[in-house]
Every structure is written in C-alpha cells, then in structure tokens.
C-alpha cells in the first residue's frame, strides 16, 4: 500500500469514528505552549483551518502534489505576523497532529501507517525550515525595505 493510501485509510477511520482531532490536538498544543493561546483570536475557527491544512499538506506531500510548497511558503510568511515562532512549535504541532490521527484511527493505525505519516511529517518540517530560511534571506527585517 502506498503512503498516500495508508494515510487516506487512517483519515477515513477517523471520520468513521466521528472524531474531530482538533480539540485534543489544540488542548495538547496549548498545554505545552500555553503562551501561544494569546495568538489566537478565535481558537475554534483557527483550529479547524490549522488542523485541516496540516493534514492536507502531509497528504499532499505523500501524493507528490505541486501545490504543497507554495502553500507552505505562504503560511510561513503569514505566520511571521505573530512574531518569531520557534521551529519547535511547528515541529510539535505537526508531530501532535500525527499522534492524534493515530489515536483516533484506532485499529486502522499500524506501524506502516505511522511510518507513512512520519515520513511526510518530517518532509513538511524540512519544507517549513526551507521556507523560513528563504524568507529570512529575502526579507531579513520581516518587511520590504523602503526604496531609496
């Protein structure tokens, strides 16, 4: 079974179980990074989007989708508005997302499925690092410099 097929099967199992992983995901994230809660005006709305985008990007990577890189680059840039976000927060959120899918997927979760998710979680983390480095190189102050 391909990584994408294994990942899709686990997502289907989560849907069949009727579990919305974002609640447990954000509870865990805020337990580890309580100071980050203040960055969210409306946690309920943001949690839907962040969870969906994270899952979609990992699945997109598994499918070799070309839209993943531009989305990652855009999201990394827009997240600069929240100040210097430590890479550990990105890593933790991605890892917690995979763990919550695993917990919710129940018997559909296997070592092979976990490995598939982790491969693409690691690829997403590498892509985030690349996007941050490129943005920092292009715009070190975080914004365009005034013209002379």
C-alpha positions as CSV (number, residue, x, y, z in Angstrom):
1,X,0.0,0.0,0.0
2,X,1.3,3.5,-0.9
3,X,1.9,6.1,1.8
4,X,-1.0,8.1,0.5
5,X,-3.4,5.2,0.5
6,X,-2.4,4.3,4.1
7,X,-2.8,7.9,5.2
8,X,-6.2,8.2,3.5
9,X,-7.3,4.9,5.1
10,X,-6.4,6.3,8.5
11,X,-8.2,9.5,7.9
12,X,-11.3,7.6,6.8
13,X,-11.1,5.6,10.0
14,X,-11.0,8.8,12.0
15,X,-14.0,10.1,10.1
16,X,-15.9,6.8,10.5
17,X,-15.2,7.1,14.3
18,X,-16.7,10.6,14.3
19,X,-13.7,12.1,16.0
20,X,-12.7,15.7,15.4
21,X,-9.0,15.5,16.3
22,X,-8.5,19.3,16.5
23,X,-9.9,19.5,20.1
24,X,-7.4,17.1,21.6
25,X,-4.7,18.5,19.3
26,X,-5.1,22.1,20.5
27,X,-5.6,21.0,24.1
28,X,-2.2,19.3,23.9
29,X,-0.6,22.1,22.0
30,X,-1.7,24.7,24.5
31,X,-0.7,22.5,27.4
32,X,2.9,22.5,26.0
33,X,2.9,26.1,24.7
34,X,0.4,28.0,27.0
35,X,1.7,31.4,25.9
36,X,0.7,30.7,22.3
37,X,-3.1,30.7,23.2
38,X,-3.0,34.6,23.2
39,X,-2.0,34.5,19.5
40,X,-5.5,33.1,18.6
41,X,-8.4,35.5,18.4
42,X,-10.9,32.7,17.8
43,X,-9.4,29.3,18.6
44,X,-12.4,27.4,17.4
45,X,-12.1,28.9,13.9
46,X,-8.3,28.8,13.7
47,X,-8.1,25.2,14.9
48,X,-10.3,23.9,12.0
49,X,-8.1,25.6,9.4
50,X,-4.7,24.8,11.0
51,X,-5.6,21.1,11.5
52,X,-7.0,20.7,8.0
53,X,-4.1,22.5,6.4
54,X,-1.5,20.4,8.3
55,X,-3.3,17.2,7.3
56,X,-3.7,18.3,3.7
57,X,-0.1,19.3,3.3
58,X,1.2,16.0,4.7
59,X,-1.2,14.0,2.4
60,X,-0.3,16.3,-0.5
61,X,3.4,15.5,0.1
62,X,2.6,11.8,0.1
63,X,0.8,12.3,-3.3
64,X,3.6,14.4,-4.8
65,X,1.3,17.4,-5.2
66,X,3.0,20.5,-6.5
67,X,0.7,22.9,-4.6
68,X,2.3,22.0,-1.2
69,X,5.5,24.1,-1.5
70,X,3.7,27.4,-2.4
71,X,1.2,26.9,0.4
72,X,4.0,26.1,3.0
73,X,5.9,29.2,1.8
74,X,2.8,31.4,2.1
75,X,1.9,30.1,5.5
76,X,5.4,30.5,6.9
77,X,5.4,34.1,5.7
78,X,2.0,34.9,7.1
79,X,2.9,33.4,10.4
80,X,5.7,36.0,10.7
81,X,2.9,38.4,11.8
82,X,2.8,36.5,15.1
83,X,6.4,37.2,15.8
84,X,9.3,34.9,15.8
85,X,7.7,31.5,16.2
86,X,10.2,28.9,17.4
87,X,10.7,26.0,15.0
88,X,9.9,23.7,18.0
89,X,6.3,24.9,17.9
90,X,5.9,24.0,14.2
91,X,7.6,20.6,14.8
92,X,5.4,19.9,17.9
93,X,2.2,20.8,16.2
94,X,3.0,18.5,13.2
95,X,4.0,15.6,15.4
96,X,1.0,16.1,17.7
97,X,-1.3,16.1,14.6
98,X,0.1,12.7,13.5
99,X,-0.3,11.4,17.1
100,X,-3.9,12.5,17.3
101,X,-4.7,10.9,13.9
102,X,-3.1,7.7,15.2
103,X,-5.1,7.8,18.5
104,X,-8.4,8.5,16.7
105,X,-7.8,5.9,13.9
106,X,-7.9,3.0,16.3
107,X,-7.4,-0.4,14.7
108,X,-6.8,1.2,11.3
109,X,-3.5,2.5,12.7
110,X,-0.5,0.3,12.1
111,X,3.3,0.6,12.2
112,X,3.3,1.1,8.5
113,X,0.7,3.8,8.6
114,X,2.5,5.6,11.4
115,X,5.8,5.4,9.4
116,X,4.0,6.8,6.3
117,X,2.6,9.8,8.3
118,X,6.0,10.3,9.9
119,X,7.8,10.4,6.6
120,X,5.6,13.2,5.4
121,X,5.6,15.0,8.7
122,X,9.4,15.1,8.5
123,X,9.2,16.3,4.9
124,X,6.8,19.0,6.0
125,X,9.1,20.1,8.8
126,X,12.0,20.3,6.4
127,X,9.9,22.3,3.9
128,X,9.0,24.8,6.7
129,X,12.7,25.2,7.6
130,X,13.5,25.8,3.9
131,X,10.7,28.4,3.6
132,X,11.8,30.2,6.8
133,X,15.4,30.4,5.5
134,X,14.3,31.7,2.1
135,X,12.0,34.3,3.7
136,X,14.7,35.4,6.2
137,X,17.2,35.7,3.3
138,X,14.8,37.7,1.1
139,X,13.3,39.8,3.9
140,X,15.5,39.8,6.9
141,X,13.6,42.6,8.7
142,X,10.3,40.9,8.0
143,X,9.1,43.5,5.6
144,X,10.1,45.2,2.4
145,X,12.8,47.9,2.8
146,X,11.9,51.4,1.7
147,X,13.1,52.5,-1.7
148,X,16.0,55.0,-1.8
